[in-house]
């Protein structure tokens, strides 16, 4: 991307994000993806057009969602000749989808494509344990009635206990919130500072809605026009009444339901193109995707699970000969308020930057006023695979409103990874 053709971000759309088991409880990934892609097709007049790729993803999906990207593309209004691919990198999924499409444009493989993602925490796949699954498979393969019945010999009712999808890290058994609590303690992140960041996110998002910023970015769905996570009237005093959500026993827990993102359903997508394609089809780029980077940390052996963006950003800045202060906007995914604050503190730490990032000096401080100017995940919600496309669409419009500038996008993910990108206008 850095060395290839320029990659234009033409714009994006999303449906309102909704808490699980509310408006989208019975919709599922395909329904949310189709609504979102259909709105993008309508907005850019793409009916019947053949694009080079539609890359969609989901973190929590049913087995029937295995071809989600292609199936959503087939129902979007695009030409049936448009291919589709399904990707997944936890919370970085749709940013990775956009990077995938962008890289194909940069090297000349395609001229235009869509990247995005959806996630449902309402319509989750529920499977039975290994013992019952093996019995069912043996019965399905059996030739005679006797063989089918024999597959259930010795059956116990406890085998009917279902397995639900979990959010715990398989290698540690700890949830993302538990890991973030460890990070907050390591970096001495206070409860007050987390609550302040959460309240600010809600107030900024509410203000952006009120001034019409999201009028062309958010399309109504299922009777919902705004993110139903948003609480415009929230306050520090209200948040202070909440109990810790993860570390309840030690008395030192600081992460609560309010300064952590809730389980959310939703979808988002963006249209990317080459400069020639954009010009030919009469679209003005909002901004350009300059470069991107993915990194990982060894969270099993002591590193913070959600600290990988610190590494990815350092590598991205080095390759592009930029400093951390060379940006007008910073869109940092708010998985938890503590995660954002740990990241900022790490970049200011001389010890961390020297010994972990291999730098001669700290990356330094960021102007808080430039971080998530129109709110982020704490207020909008976080459907895992939709967040990246939401952020890119939001950042692109902000850069267009400003008439120029540079944005740093940073997303932490499960599994100790981080996905980051640079957008420019």
Beta strands, then each sheet from edge to edge (+ up, - down):
strand 1: 7-15
strand 2: 18-19
strand 3: 53-57
strand 4: 84-87
strand 5: 112-119
strand 6: 126-128
strand 7: 162-164
strand 8: 218-219
strand 9: 264-274
strand 10: 287-296
strand 11: 329-332
strand 12: 406-413
strand 13: 417-424
sheet 1: 2+ 9- 1+ 8+
sheet 2: 2+ 9- 1+ 10- 13+ 12- 11-
sheet 3: 2+ 9- 5+ 3+ 4+
sheet 4: 6+ 7-
end
